[in-house]
């Protein structure tokens, strides 16, 4: 596993960025910025600490797949930590096997640092080497969309 870090400065209060990023007031804001990863990206579950949450999308054949995760920490407007526990394939939860072993225990952390009207969002993700190019391409696009949504 490698940890990758991406960040962006957004001209908005941390509370606004946090709410938009997590889709707390309108799930469509989450779906909008995560469309960079998959146009059908969504989530099911709760952002509360200790909760199970599913990050889902559909493939070209209409099958639902994604990540089974838990919220390891959530300090509103400051920090969110997601721990990936398994995968969803064809609407089934899979928590064991070679595909899961690539991701099990990996973290995705969001830090919100507010200073003089700007909020810096820093994302740290644990990933396999084979996904680095993909994330280096998609995370900046996703964060730019988050910036656009938060500054409007």
Helices and strands as residue ranges (DSSP letters): E 2-10, H 14-22, H 27-34, E 42-45, E 52-58, E 64-75, E 79-89, E 92-94, H 98-101, E 107-115, E 118-127, G 129-131, H 132-151
